[in-house]
């Protein structure tokens, strides 16, 4: 509750590139070095993030059994991070 707003948050991503040049994210590394393994990539397409106003290559991914999005905005990766409203302190 109270976390509907999102902001663009740049993250480190461990990835692999296949012989055809396709980039596959394997792991997202948060600021505190917490690692989130990508279970699988469900899809990739150019898309606009309505929550952050940014656009890029959107990876629909599964992490810990939950679907989420990871964006590649050349040359950086970002996620739509939850923002705590200021009125909640």
N, CA, C and O atoms as a MOPAC input file, in Angstrom:
PM7 MOZYME 1SCF
protein

 N      0.83900 1    -1.18100 1     0.00000 1
 C      0.00000 1     0.00000 1     0.00000 1
 C      0.88500 1     1.24600 1     0.00000 1
 O      1.87000 1     1.32100 1     0.73500 1
 N      0.51900 1     2.22500 1    -0.83700 1
 C      1.25400 1     3.46500 1    -0.86800 1
 C      2.49000 1     3.46300 1    -1.73900 1
 O      3.27100 1     4.41200 1    -1.68400 1
 N      2.70000 1     2.42500 1    -2.54600 1
 C      3.89700 1     2.33500 1    -3.36900 1
 C      3.55200 1     2.25300 1    -4.85300 1
 O      4.22200 1     1.53800 1    -5.59900 1
 N      2.52800 1     2.96600 1    -5.29100 1
 C      2.11500 1     2.88900 1    -6.69100 1
 C      3.00300 1     3.69100 1    -7.61800 1
 O      3.07800 1     3.39300 1    -8.81000 1
 N      3.68500 1     4.71300 1    -7.08900 1
 C      4.56400 1     5.52700 1    -7.91700 1
 C      5.86600 1     4.78100 1    -8.17300 1
 O      6.34400 1     4.02500 1    -7.32800 1
 N      6.42300 1     5.00800 1    -9.34500 1
 C      7.68200 1     4.36200 1    -9.72400 1
 C      8.64300 1     5.40400 1   -10.26400 1
 O      8.24000 1     6.46800 1   -10.73400 1
 N      9.92600 1     5.07200 1   -10.18500 1
 C     10.94500 1     5.92200 1   -10.77900 1
 C     11.95800 1     5.03300 1   -11.48800 1
 O     12.08300 1     3.84200 1   -11.20100 1
 N     12.65900 1     5.63500 1   -12.40100 1
 C     13.70900 1     4.91500 1   -13.12100 1
 C     14.89100 1     4.73700 1   -12.18000 1
 O     15.39800 1     5.70500 1   -11.61300 1
 N     15.32200 1     3.49800 1   -12.02100 1
 C     16.45400 1     3.20600 1   -11.13400 1
 C     17.46100 1     2.36900 1   -11.91200 1
 O     17.17500 1     1.23200 1   -12.28800 1
 N     18.63900 1     2.93700 1   -12.15100 1
 C     19.66300 1     2.21900 1   -12.90000 1
 C     20.27700 1     1.12100 1   -12.04100 1
 O     20.53400 1     1.31700 1   -10.85300 1
 N     20.50600 1    -0.02600 1   -12.65000 1
 C     21.05600 1    -1.19100 1   -11.95300 1
 C     22.16100 1    -1.82100 1   -12.79300 1
 O     22.25200 1    -1.60900 1   -14.00200 1
 N     22.99800 1    -2.60300 1   -12.10900 1
 C     23.97900 1    -3.41800 1   -12.82300 1
 C     23.29400 1    -4.70300 1   -13.25600 1
 O     22.44200 1    -5.23500 1   -12.54400 1
 N     23.66800 1    -5.19200 1   -14.41600 1
 C     23.09900 1    -6.43700 1   -14.94100 1
 C     24.22700 1    -7.32000 1   -15.44900 1
 O     25.09200 1    -6.88300 1   -16.20800 1
 N     24.19500 1    -8.56200 1   -15.01400 1
 C     25.09700 1    -9.56800 1   -15.56200 1
 C     24.34100 1   -10.19600 1   -16.72400 1
 O     23.21000 1   -10.65600 1   -16.56300 1
 N     24.97300 1   -10.21100 1   -17.90000 1
 C     24.27000 1   -10.71100 1   -19.08500 1
 C     25.19500 1   -11.57000 1   -19.93700 1
 O     26.40800 1   -11.62800 1   -19.73600 1
 N     24.56400 1   -12.22700 1   -20.88900 1
 C     25.27900 1   -13.05500 1   -21.85400 1
 C     24.84400 1   -12.60800 1   -23.24000 1
 O     23.70400 1   -12.18700 1   -23.43400 1
 N     25.75000 1   -12.70000 1   -24.19700 1
 C     25.42500 1   -12.36100 1   -25.58400 1
 C     25.66300 1   -13.59100 1   -26.44000 1
 O     26.74600 1   -14.17700 1   -26.42000 1
 N     24.62100 1   -13.98300 1   -27.20600 1
 C     24.78800 1   -15.17300 1   -28.03900 1
 C     25.47000 1   -14.82600 1   -29.36700 1
 O     25.75500 1   -13.65700 1   -29.62800 1
 N     25.72800 1   -15.81300 1   -30.19100 1
 C     26.46700 1   -15.60200 1   -31.43400 1
 C     25.71600 1   -14.71300 1   -32.42400 1
 O     26.32400 1   -14.15100 1   -33.33500 1
 N     24.38600 1   -14.58000 1   -32.24900 1
 C     23.59700 1   -13.71300 1   -33.11500 1
 C     23.50000 1   -12.28900 1   -32.57200 1
 O     22.85000 1   -11.43300 1   -33.17100 1
 N     24.15300 1   -12.03900 1   -31.42800 1
 C     24.15600 1   -10.70100 1   -30.84800 1
 C     23.01700 1   -10.41800 1   -29.89100 1
 O     22.87700 1    -9.29100 1   -29.41600 1
 N     22.20300 1   -11.41400 1   -29.59900 1
 C     21.10900 1   -11.21400 1   -28.64800 1
 C     21.65800 1   -11.20100 1   -27.22900 1
 O     22.43500 1   -12.07200 1   -26.83500 1
 N     21.23300 1   -10.18500 1   -26.46500 1
 C     21.67300 1   -10.03500 1   -25.08000 1
 C     20.62500 1   -10.67200 1   -24.16700 1
 O     19.43000 1   -10.40400 1   -24.29000 1
 N     21.09400 1   -11.51800 1   -23.25400 1
 C     20.21300 1   -12.20600 1   -22.32100 1
 C     20.63100 1   -11.82400 1   -20.89900 1
 O     21.73000 1   -12.17200 1   -20.46900 1
 N     19.75800 1   -11.10600 1   -20.15700 1
 C     20.09600 1   -10.77100 1   -18.77200 1
 C     20.04200 1   -12.02900 1   -17.90200 1
 O     19.10500 1   -12.82100 1   -17.99500 1
 N     21.06100 1   -12.19800 1   -17.05600 1
 C     21.13800 1   -13.36900 1   -16.18200 1
 C     20.89000 1   -13.00900 1   -14.72500 1
 O     20.36400 1   -13.81600 1   -13.95800 1
 N     21.27600 1   -11.78000 1   -14.34400 1
 C     21.21000 1   -11.39600 1   -12.94100 1
 C     21.15000 1    -9.87300 1   -12.83600 1
 O     21.84800 1    -9.16600 1   -13.56200 1
 N     20.30900 1    -9.37300 1   -11.92400 1
 C     20.23200 1    -7.94500 1   -11.62400 1
 C     20.94300 1    -7.73300 1   -10.29300 1
 O     20.68900 1    -8.45300 1    -9.32800 1
 N     21.83300 1    -6.74500 1   -10.24100 1
 C     22.59000 1    -6.45900 1    -9.03000 1
 C     22.15800 1    -5.09100 1    -8.50500 1
 O     22.35600 1    -4.07100 1    -9.16600 1
 N     21.57000 1    -5.08200 1    -7.31600 1
 C     21.06400 1    -3.85300 1    -6.70500 1
 C     22.21200 1    -3.05600 1    -6.09300 1
 O     23.33800 1    -3.54800 1    -6.02200 1
 N     21.93500 1    -1.83300 1    -5.65300 1
 C     22.94900 1    -0.93000 1    -5.10400 1
 C     23.72800 1    -1.53200 1    -3.93300 1
 O     24.92400 1    -1.27800 1    -3.78200 1
 N     23.05100 1    -2.32400 1    -3.11200 1
 C     23.70000 1    -2.91600 1    -1.93700 1
 C     24.33800 1    -4.27200 1    -2.26200 1
 O     24.66700 1    -5.04200 1    -1.36000 1
 N     24.50700 1    -4.55400 1    -3.55200 1
 C     25.09200 1    -5.79100 1    -4.07500 1
 C     24.19900 1    -7.02200 1    -3.92900 1
 O     24.65700 1    -8.14100 1    -4.15800 1
 N     22.93000 1    -6.83200 1    -3.55000 1
 C     21.97900 1    -7.93800 1    -3.56100 1
 C     21.77600 1    -8.36300 1    -5.00700 1
 O     21.57500 1    -7.52800 1    -5.88900 1
 N     21.83000 1    -9.67000 1    -5.23900 1
 C     21.70100 1   -10.20500 1    -6.59300 1
 C     20.34600 1   -10.88400 1    -6.76100 1
 O     19.91100 1   -11.64900 1    -5.90000 1
 N     19.69000 1   -10.59500 1    -7.87200 1
 C     18.41200 1   -11.20800 1    -8.20600 1
 C     18.60200 1   -11.97500 1    -9.51500 1
 O     18.75200 1   -11.38300 1   -10.58400 1
 N     18.59100 1   -13.28600 1    -9.41000 1
 C     18.78100 1   -14.12900 1   -10.58900 1
 C     17.53400 1   -14.06200 1   -11.47100 1
 O     16.41000 1   -14.12400 1   -10.97300 1
 N     17.73800 1   -13.93800 1   -12.76200 1
 C     16.64300 1   -13.94800 1   -13.72300 1
 C     16.31600 1   -15.41100 1   -14.01700 1
 O     17.13900 1   -16.14100 1   -14.57000 1
 N     15.09900 1   -15.83200 1   -13.63900 1
 C     14.68000 1   -17.21700 1   -13.87100 1
 C     14.56900 1   -17.50800 1   -15.36200 1
 O     15.02600 1   -18.53900 1   -15.85800 1
 N     13.94200 1   -16.55600 1   -16.06000 1
 C     13.82700 1   -16.69100 1   -17.51300 1
 C     13.35500 1   -15.38800 1   -18.14000 1
 O     12.74500 1   -14.54200 1   -17.48600 1
 N     13.65200 1   -15.25300 1   -19.42000 1
 C     13.20800 1   -14.09800 1   -20.20500 1
 C     11.93800 1   -14.53400 1   -20.93700 1
 O     11.94000 1   -15.51200 1   -21.68500 1
 N     10.86100 1   -13.79400 1   -20.70600 1
 C      9.56400 1   -14.13100 1   -21.29900 1
 C      9.34900 1   -13.45000 1   -22.64200 1
 O      8.57600 1   -13.93400 1   -23.46800 1
 N     10.03100 1   -12.32600 1   -22.86400 1
 C      9.88100 1   -11.60300 1   -24.12200 1
 C     10.74300 1   -10.35800 1   -24.13900 1
 O     11.16800 1    -9.86700 1   -23.09300 1
 N     10.99700 1    -9.85400 1   -25.33400 1
 C     11.80700 1    -8.64700 1   -25.50900 1
 C     11.18100 1    -7.81700 1   -26.62300 1
 O     10.85300 1    -8.33800 1   -27.68900 1
 N     11.01400 1    -6.50400 1   -26.36300 1
 C     10.50500 1    -5.61600 1   -27.41000 1
 C     10.81300 1    -4.17200 1   -27.05300 1
 O     11.06100 1    -3.84800 1   -25.89100 1
 N     10.79400 1    -3.31000 1   -28.05700 1
 C     10.94100 1    -1.87800 1   -27.81500 1
 C      9.64600 1    -1.39900 1   -27.17300 1
 O      8.55600 1    -1.69000 1   -27.66500 1
 N      9.77000 1    -0.66400 1   -26.07100 1
 C      8.56800 1    -0.23500 1   -25.36100 1
 C      8.82300 1     1.04000 1   -24.58100 1
 O      9.96200 1     1.43100 1   -24.32600 1
 N      7.72400 1     1.67000 1   -24.21300 1
 C      7.70500 1     2.89500 1   -23.43900 1
 C      7.24900 1     2.54800 1   -22.01900 1
 O      6.26100 1     1.83300 1   -21.84800 1
 N      7.94200 1     3.03400 1   -21.02500 1
 C      7.55900 1     2.81900 1   -19.63700 1
 C      6.60700 1     3.92800 1   -19.22100 1
 O      7.03200 1     5.06400 1   -19.01200 1
 N      5.33700 1     3.61500 1   -19.10000 1
 C      4.35100 1     4.62100 1   -18.71000 1
 C      4.59300 1     5.11300 1   -17.28600 1
 O      4.24100 1     6.24400 1   -16.95100 1
 N      5.18300 1     4.28500 1   -16.46500 1
 C      5.40500 1     4.64800 1   -15.05900 1
 C      6.56100 1     5.62700 1   -14.87100 1
 O      6.54400 1     6.42800 1   -13.93600 1
 N      7.56500 1     5.57100 1   -15.74600 1
 C      8.74300 1     6.43100 1   -15.56900 1
 C      8.93000 1     7.43600 1   -16.69300 1
 O      9.74200 1     8.35400 1   -16.57000 1
 N      8.19900 1     7.28100 1   -17.78000 1
 C      8.33500 1     8.19300 1   -18.90900 1
 C      9.54300 1     7.90200 1   -19.78100 1
 O      9.90900 1     8.72200 1   -20.62300 1
 N     10.16100 1     6.75700 1   -19.59200 1
 C     11.35500 1     6.40100 1   -20.36000 1
 C     11.01100 1     5.35000 1   -21.40100 1
 O      9.94700 1     4.73400 1   -21.35800 1
 N     11.92800 1     5.16000 1   -22.33100 1
 C     11.71900 1     4.11600 1   -23.32800 1
 C     13.02200 1     3.38000 1   -23.56500 1
 O     14.10600 1     3.89200 1   -23.28600 1
 N     12.89900 1     2.19200 1   -24.07500 1
 C     14.07400 1     1.37800 1   -24.34500 1
 C     13.65500 1    -0.01600 1   -24.75900 1
 O     12.49700 1    -0.25800 1   -25.10100 1
 N     14.59200 1    -0.91100 1   -24.72600 1
 C     14.31400 1    -2.30100 1   -25.02300 1
 C     13.80500 1    -2.92900 1   -23.73600 1
 O     14.54600 1    -3.02400 1   -22.75800 1
 N     12.54400 1    -3.35900 1   -23.72600 1
 C     11.93200 1    -3.88800 1   -22.51400 1
 C     12.01100 1    -5.40800 1   -22.48800 1
 O     11.51300 1    -6.09200 1   -23.38200 1
 N     12.64200 1    -5.91000 1   -21.45200 1
 C     12.72300 1    -7.34700 1   -21.22300 1
 C     11.64700 1    -7.70800 1   -20.20700 1
 O     11.65900 1    -7.22100 1   -19.07700 1
 N     10.73600 1    -8.54700 1   -20.60900 1
 C      9.76700 1    -9.10100 1   -19.68000 1
 C     10.44400 1   -10.33000 1   -19.08300 1
 O     10.75100 1   -11.28800 1   -19.79100 1
 N     10.67500 1   -10.28900 1   -17.76300 1
 C     11.46300 1   -11.34400 1   -17.13100 1
 C     10.72300 1   -11.93300 1   -15.94100 1
 O      9.74000 1   -11.37700 1   -15.45200 1
 N     11.22300 1   -13.07000 1   -15.49700 1
 C     10.71100 1   -13.70300 1   -14.29300 1
 C     11.85100 1   -13.79100 1   -13.28700 1
 O     12.92100 1   -14.32000 1   -13.58500 1
 N     11.60000 1   -13.25600 1   -12.07600 1
 C     12.57600 1   -13.27200 1   -10.98800 1
 C     11.86300 1   -13.82900 1    -9.75500 1
 O     10.82600 1   -13.30400 1    -9.34900 1
 N     12.40400 1   -14.87200 1    -9.16900 1
 C     11.77200 1   -15.51900 1    -8.00800 1
 C     10.31000 1   -15.86300 1    -8.28100 1
 O      9.46100 1   -15.73500 1    -7.39900 1
 N     10.02400 1   -16.29700 1    -9.49800 1
 C      8.68000 1   -16.71200 1    -9.85700 1
 C      7.71000 1   -15.58500 1   -10.15600 1
 O      6.53900 1   -15.84200 1   -10.43700 1
 N      8.17200 1   -14.32700 1   -10.10300 1
 C      7.29900 1   -13.17900 1   -10.36100 1
 C      7.72200 1   -12.46800 1   -11.63000 1
 O      8.91200 1   -12.30600 1   -11.90400 1
 N      6.72500 1   -12.04400 1   -12.40400 1
 C      7.01700 1   -11.33400 1   -13.64700 1
 C      7.26300 1    -9.86000 1   -13.36000 1
 O      6.56500 1    -9.24300 1   -12.55500 1
 N      8.27000 1    -9.30600 1   -14.03600 1
 C      8.58700 1    -7.89100 1   -13.92100 1
 C      9.25800 1    -7.44300 1   -15.21200 1
 O      9.44700 1    -8.24400 1   -16.12800 1
 N      9.61900 1    -6.16600 1   -15.28500 1
 C     10.26400 1    -5.63200 1   -16.47900 1
 C     11.65400 1    -5.11200 1   -16.14500 1
 O     11.89800 1    -4.57900 1   -15.06200 1
 N     12.54500 1    -5.27800 1   -17.09200 1
 C     13.90200 1    -4.75400 1   -17.03900 1
 C     14.11900 1    -4.04100 1   -18.36100 1
 O     13.85900 1    -4.60700 1   -19.42300 1
 N     14.59300 1    -2.80600 1   -18.30800 1
 C     14.76800 1    -2.00700 1   -19.52400 1
 C     16.24000 1    -1.81500 1   -19.84000 1
 O     17.07400 1    -1.63000 1   -18.95300 1
 N     16.53300 1    -1.86300 1   -21.14000 1
 C     17.87400 1    -1.54100 1   -21.61500 1
 C     17.77300 1    -0.24700 1   -22.39000 1
 O     17.15200 1    -0.18700 1   -23.45100 1
 N     18.39100 1     0.79000 1   -21.84600 1
 C     18.41400 1     2.12300 1   -22.45100 1
 C     19.88200 1     2.38300 1   -22.76200 1
 O     20.61100 1     2.93900 1   -21.94100 1
 N     20.30100 1     1.98500 1   -23.93200 1
 C     21.69600 1     1.96000 1   -24.33700 1
 C     22.46300 1     3.17600 1   -23.83800 1
 O     22.11500 1     4.29600 1   -24.21300 1
 N     23.47600 1     3.01200 1   -23.02300 1
 C     24.17700 1     1.78000 1   -22.65700 1
 C     23.84000 1     1.26900 1   -21.25800 1
 O     24.59300 1     0.45700 1   -20.71900 1
 N     22.73100 1     1.71500 1   -20.64500 1
 C     22.45600 1     1.34700 1   -19.24800 1
 C     21.14700 1     0.56700 1   -19.10600 1
 O     20.27000 1     0.62500 1   -19.96700 1
 N     21.04500 1    -0.16500 1   -17.99100 1
 C     19.85900 1    -0.93400 1   -17.62700 1
 C     19.12800 1    -0.19900 1   -16.51100 1
 O     19.75800 1     0.42600 1   -15.65800 1
 N     17.78400 1    -0.27200 1   -16.51500 1
 C     17.03600 1     0.27000 1   -15.38500 1
 C     15.79500 1    -0.56100 1   -15.10600 1
 O     15.31400 1    -1.31100 1   -15.95500 1
 N     15.29300 1    -0.40200 1   -13.88500 1
 C     14.03600 1    -1.02500 1   -13.47100 1
 C     13.09900 1     0.08700 1   -13.02200 1
 O     13.53000 1     1.21500 1   -12.78000 1
 N     11.82200 1    -0.23600 1   -12.91400 1
 C     10.82400 1     0.69600 1   -12.39900 1
 C     10.74400 1     0.48500 1   -10.89100 1
 O      9.97500 1    -0.35000 1   -10.41600 1
 N     11.53700 1     1.23900 1   -10.14700 1
 C     11.61700 1     1.06200 1    -8.69500 1
 C     10.42200 1     1.71800 1    -8.01000 1
 O      9.94700 1     2.77400 1    -8.42700 1
 N      9.95500 1     1.07500 1    -6.96200 1
 C      8.84800 1     1.61200 1    -6.17500 1
 C      9.31900 1     2.83500 1    -5.39800 1
 O     10.44100 1     2.87300 1    -4.89100 1
 N      8.43700 1     3.84300 1    -5.31100 1
 C      8.74600 1     5.08200 1    -4.59700 1
 C      7.76900 1     5.22700 1    -3.43500 1
 O      6.55500 1     5.13300 1    -3.61200 1
 N      8.30800 1     5.45300 1    -2.26700 1
 C      7.46900 1     5.68200 1    -1.09200 1
 C      7.00900 1     7.14500 1    -1.11300 1
 O      7.83500 1     8.05700 1    -1.14600 1
 N      5.69900 1     7.36400 1    -1.09400 1
 C      5.20100 1     8.74900 1    -1.10300 1
 C      5.72600 1     9.53900 1     0.09600 1
 O      5.89500 1     8.97800 1     1.17900 1
 N      5.98400 1    10.82500 1    -0.08700 1
 C      6.56800 1    11.66300 1     0.95800 1
 C      5.66100 1    11.76700 1     2.17300 1
 O      6.14700 1    11.95200 1     3.28900 1
 N      4.34200 1    11.65000 1     1.97800 1
 C      3.43600 1    11.78600 1     3.12400 1
 C      3.50300 1    10.57900 1     4.06500 1
 O      2.94900 1    10.62100 1     5.16400 1
 N      4.18400 1     9.49500 1     3.63500 1
 C      4.35600 1     8.32800 1     4.50000 1
 C      5.65200 1     8.40400 1     5.30200 1
 O      5.91800 1     7.55300 1     6.15000 1
 N      6.44600 1     9.42200 1     5.02800 1
 C      7.68300 1     9.61000 1     5.78300 1
 C      8.77800 1     8.89300 1     5.17800 1
 O      9.90000 1     8.93900 1     5.68300 1

